């Protein structure tokens, strides 16, 4: 693998003709450090774990998806608006592109779940979910319905703190991710990279009040035994997603 591209707090490339637009709101980022060899077998062929100071990370990210829209059409207010909680890993490919790999994506709307699974081969799962803000606390709840394991759940509550004026290198590494790696296509080498862009994250310190979950183990990862190394909150950003680029780096038509 070549050297990874630099970690940049701003998107390295702006997406002029987005495939999808959406907003990510009320996000909580929870991260645990793990050895790279723990997650390497779970990444798609053509990628390796992306590391910071010799470690890689498992992320549990809870948020509200808002007004998903195709191309430049207005976002859909009901079907395109729902809570979501992801388990994700950190990857780099042969072109040096840093990204994320989703191990699970719990969401509360069945139609977007089915479309994500069939259209993008993403690990979307249908769950009962709520996101509730009360003053400086935000509570996220999920319980999986389909396809399973049924009942896999998360109970997360955070108290938001002070805004972060200058994030650390690790905080940029964990949040400034400008694409995902996934097997969007068939064939012998199905790996592709789907880019995104959005404004720089507004990040806040956060205190983890409750974290009861088995989503990480349901995603095939060891149960975290140590406290998370990072807990962050963001009120959110508008996002544009581009078309998947095939392994050669050439965008699809």
GIKA-V603564 format. One record per pair of residues at least 24 apart in sequence whose C-alpha atoms are under 8 Angstrom apart, sorted by the first residue. I is the first residue (numbers start at 1). J is the second residue. Records with the same first field share a line. If there is no record, write none. Layout:
I = J / J
This chain:
1 = 93 / 94 / 95 / 96
2 = 94 / 95 / 96
3 = 96
4 = 92 / 95 / 96 / 97 / 98
5 = 96 / 97 / 98
7 = 172 / 173 / 176
8 = 172 / 176
9 = 172 / 176 / 200 / 201
10 = 176 / 198 / 199 / 200
11 = 176 / 178 / 196 / 197 / 198 / 199 / 200
12 = 178
13 = 197
14 = 197
15 = 196 / 197 / 240 / 241 / 242
17 = 71 / 72 / 242
18 = 71 / 72 / 240 / 241 / 242 / 243
19 = 70 / 71 / 72 / 240 / 241 / 242 / 243
20 = 68 / 69 / 70 / 71 / 72 / 240 / 241 / 242
21 = 67 / 68 / 69 / 70 / 71 / 72 / 75 / 238 / 239 / 240 / 241
22 = 65 / 66 / 67 / 68 / 69 / 75 / 238 / 239 / 240
23 = 65 / 66 / 67 / 68 / 236 / 237 / 238 / 239
24 = 63 / 64 / 65 / 66 / 236 / 237 / 238 / 239
25 = 63 / 64 / 65 / 66 / 234 / 235 / 236 / 237
26 = 62 / 63 / 64 / 138 / 233 / 234 / 235 / 236
27 = 61 / 62 / 63 / 64 / 233 / 234 / 235 / 236
28 = 61 / 62 / 63 / 158 / 231 / 232 / 233 / 234
29 = 59 / 60 / 61 / 62 / 230 / 231 / 232 / 233
30 = 59 / 60 / 61 / 228 / 229 / 230 / 231 / 232
31 = 57 / 58 / 59 / 60 / 228 / 229 / 230 / 231
32 = 57 / 58 / 59 / 224 / 226 / 227 / 228 / 229 / 230
33 = 57 / 58 / 228 / 229
34 = 58
38 = 221
39 = 89 / 221
42 = 220
43 = 91 / 101
44 = 181 / 182 / 183 / 191
45 = 191
46 = 93 / 94 / 191
47 = 91 / 92 / 93 / 94
48 = 91 / 92 / 93
49 = 89 / 90 / 91 / 92
50 = 90 / 91 / 92 / 98
51 = 90
52 = 170 / 173
56 = 89 / 90
57 = 89 / 90
58 = 87 / 88 / 89 / 90
59 = 86 / 87 / 88 / 89
60 = 85 / 86 / 87 / 88 / 216
61 = 85 / 86 / 87 / 88
62 = 86 / 140
63 = 131 / 140
64 = 131
79 = 109 / 111 / 112
80 = 112
82 = 107 / 108 / 109
83 = 107 / 108 / 129 / 130 / 131
84 = 108 / 129
85 = 142
87 = 215 / 216 / 219
91 = 181
95 = 249
98 = 177 / 178 / 179
99 = 177 / 178 / 179 / 180 / 181 / 193
100 = 177 / 179 / 180 / 181
101 = 180 / 181 / 182
102 = 180
103 = 219
104 = 215 / 219
106 = 142 / 144
120 = 184
121 = 182 / 183 / 184
122 = 182
136 = 160 / 161
149 = 218
152 = 213 / 214 / 215 / 218
153 = 213 / 214 / 215
154 = 211 / 212 / 213 / 214 / 215
155 = 210 / 211 / 212 / 213
156 = 208 / 209 / 210 / 211 / 212 / 213
157 = 208 / 209 / 210 / 211
158 = 206 / 207 / 208 / 209 / 210
159 = 206 / 207 / 208 / 209
160 = 204 / 205 / 206 / 207 / 233
161 = 204 / 205 / 206 / 207
162 = 204 / 205
163 = 202 / 203 / 204 / 205
164 = 202 / 203 / 204 / 205
167 = 203
171 = 230
175 = 201
176 = 200 / 201
184 = 244
189 = 247
190 = 246 / 247
191 = 246 / 247
192 = 244 / 245 / 246 / 247
193 = 244 / 245 / 246 / 247
194 = 241 / 242 / 243 / 244 / 245
195 = 241 / 242 / 243 / 244
196 = 239 / 240 / 241 / 242
197 = 239 / 240 / 241
198 = 237 / 238 / 239 / 240
199 = 237 / 238 / 239
201 = 234 / 236 / 237
202 = 234 / 235 / 236
203 = 232 / 233 / 234 / 235
204 = 232 / 233 / 234
205 = 231 / 232 / 233
206 = 231 / 232 / 233
207 = 231
